[in-house]
Amino acid sequence: MIVAHLDLDAFFAGVEELEEPSLRTKPLIVGGDPRGRGVVATANYAARAFGIHSAMSCAEALRRCPHAVFVRPRHALYRQYSQAVWTAVREVVPTVERTGIDEGYLDVGEVAGDFVSAAPRSRRGESHIAVRQARSAHDNFLAARRVAGAVQAAVRGSTSLTCSLGVAACKVVAKVASDARKPGGITVVPAGREAAYLASFAVRKLPGVGPKAELRLARAGIETVAQLAALDDSTLARLLPGKVGGMLRDRARGIDPRPLELAVERISISQEETFERDVAELEVLRAELRRMSQNLAGYLAGRGEAARTVTTKVRYPDFSIRSRSTTLPAGIDDAETIGDLACSLLDRALRDRPGPLRLVGVGVSNLEPFRQLAIA
């Protein structure tokens, strides 16, 4: 298995910067009231230069950076961007385990083969099976890096957001590696290098080590992952009793057999169109939505499925995104009804924010395995 951990860079702050580009050059903090008991949800990298981080009190953040800009979280907006991100990711890597609104694991190994080019044959006996296997593993990780780059490009192209990825043979190493080159970096840890890569990190960087475990280890002089990995059974049982101790020591050694946990849900189907020039004519926008609705209806009919939810997505010239959805009591699969709903949702979006559009799209979700009667 080759897995990547994807982490959107300062996600909430990144969305706010897209919505208001003037914020990009300012220390920006998304969180509560700095003059009350608010907490930092996230901060952009300009603010992080002042030592500001998530979970810090907003009052402390204001003390460290008096000229910072504070904005309240807009979770509905962040969910819209998140949905667009994961839709774009699945176009490159179909198998995804989302662990949060802004992070998740990707099975990059399943598509890495498409990126592997044929290696030249050796003239000096390198056809030996062990060498071929080593070369194959090396090629697979090079290909996985290319897959990670394609994921970054897809996320950037669809939302203008950036993300960082760690690529490794197991989840725990990929998770640690995704934080190594932020923002916008890719870190690859080849198979066999897991323990060496983790060794110098502080134990608190290891997923699963909470504040209590960190304190117990610190009291025993265990400060690095390498020191945790080297603990004998008796010392480990004394410091971290129960199964958790063994699990954390395994992780410190780069051993993590957990597979991707896939949600039992049917995917959404969508299409979108980016215009060469911004379009303000309502009839042109509606015609595009109806054309895409026709394609989606054909796809549903071909699979014998119906959809209960229709979503219209719009992007403005400043790259900000809006989406509007409606969910029906029964599934539909006909182009006219999907088109009518998509156009009605477009009208709603434009009432909330009028203006020309850079992109329109329509999607259907809440798919049902059996076709139901269409709603008139």
C-alpha angles and dihedrals in degrees: 000000000000112000133182127205112213120202122180111228112250086329103191092043091046091055092048090051090053091049092048111022093189088073093066094086096044133078100260127194124187110202146079135319110312089207093053135039097297123144129216111254093185140331132210120245093262088060093043089062085072091055094260116149141164118288091027114126113261088229090060090045090054090049091053094045113020093179095054120126115235122202129177117244118263102202097176089057092047090052090055092053091044091054090052091049095052093044088055092046093053090055087066102029114024098192111072136160110201112206097175144351090279106027144045147140126270129201095227091164093072092062099030090091090069089061098047115104121205112271118226117253117252122240094208106066097279090140087092109128096239092053092046090052092049091049090047092052090047091050091048092055091047088052091047088056089054090050089052089052090051090052091052090050092049093050092046093046095050100040109007088237123130129224139186125222136199117201123199145132093266141031101249094055093044090052093053092043094053089066095050101084107028132196108041099342136138121211120188122195109191121220111278094029097080099104093042091051094050096041101092098043120106111256091245088067091064111096109244097032104115129186094273094050091045091053093049091049093045091053088056092049094254105141106145134056089241090059091050091049091053097054116122121230097260095048091045092051090051096048100035109018123195131023094317092072094056091044093052093046090051090051090049087056091051094255114137118145096181113132124213111280108223121202114236098240138118116248124244122245120219146162131197139182127212112204124223087226129024111268124216100165107108095206092055090051092048092049090054091051092050091049091052091044089057090055093048092049090053090052092050092048091050091055096040091240137131132204129224098190129057121189130190118201126196132183123199127215090265088057094248113146133219128181130184125194140187128194123207131207091239134028125263132201106173123108096225095057093043089049093048092051093045092052092047090052090049089055089052092051093049092048088056092047119006122202145089120311134226094197141011128191141170129207139180126210142160086072118195123211095227126054112245132196111289117241113247 
